[in-house]
Amino acid sequence: MIAMSGGLGQSGFGLLAMYGLIGLIFYVLLYMPMQRRQKKVQAFQDGLKVGDKIVTTSGIYGQITRLNDKSVQVQIADKVRIEVARASVGGYQGQEPVVAESRNA
């Protein structure tokens, strides 16, 4: 019985170390890349300016004509302007999208 209780204390520490290692792997592989991507998207959206040719996440191409804090006015054809959320701007025309496509199909 004495040997069992001594072994139990050591396995508890091993179990705790294993959970800590799993948490560290989770942080490095999932959380850090997500934070980097969010910072990249935020920097892109903060850098938008009037005259930029953009594509929205829904696939609408146009040119920015006006900016607000939360929305962007986009000219998609002659005398046709729409207002979309700033977060829906996916990237510049002709470049890779900054906002990653969601894979929830």
N, C-alpha and C positions, 0 to 999 in steps of 0.2 A: 504494500500500500504506500509506503513512503516513496518508493521509486516512482510510482505512478504520479504522485502529486508533484514531484520535482520535474518530471517530464511534461506535465500539463502546463506549468508556468513557462517553460521554454517554447512549447508549441504555440502558446498564446502570443508570445512576442513575435514568433515567426509568422503567424497569421496576420498580426498587425503590420509587420513589415511588408508582407505580400499585398495587403490592401493599400498601403502607402505607395508601393511600386505601381500598382494598377492605376491609382489616382494620378500619379505622375505621368504615366504613359497616356492616359486619357487627356490630361492637360496639354501635353506636348503635341499629340497627334490631332486633336480635335479643336480645342479651345484657342490655342495660339493662332493657327491659320485662319480661323473664323474672325478673330480680332483684326488681323492684318487685312483681310478682305473688306471688313467694315470700314476701316480707316481709309483704304483706297477708294471705296465708293463715296465716302463722305468728302474726301478731298476732291474727287471728280465733280460731285454735285455743287460744292462750294466754288469751284472754278468755272462754272458755266457763265457765259456772257452773251449779250445780244449779238446776233449774227452767226452764232455757232450752228452748224448743220448737224442735226442729231437724229437718232432713231430711238423710239420709245421701246419699252419692254414688250409692248403689244405689236410692234412691227410698223408703226407709223413713222414715216420719214418727213422731216420738215426743218425749218429754220427758226431759231428763237427770235421773237420780236419783242418780248417783254418778260421781265423776271420779277417775281414776288418772293417773299420768304418761303412760302410753301407751294407755290405753283409757278408754271412756266406757260407763256402763250407761244404757240407754235404755228407758223404759217405753213400749211400743207399744200396749198395751191393758190393761184391768184385770187385775192379777196376772200380766202377761206382760212380762218384762224380758229384754232381750238385751244382751250386751256386744259392743261394736264398737271397732275401732281409732280412736283420736282423729283420725287422718288421714282417716278415711272420712266425717267429718262435713263436709257440703258447704255448709251455710248454715242460716239461720234460716227457719222456716216463714213463707211469705207474702212473702219477699224474694228478690231475685236471688241465685243461688248465689255464694259467695265462691270456691269451688274451681271452676276452669274445667273444663267437660266435655272429655274427650279425644275427638278426632275420628278415632281409629283404628278404623275399622269393617271 
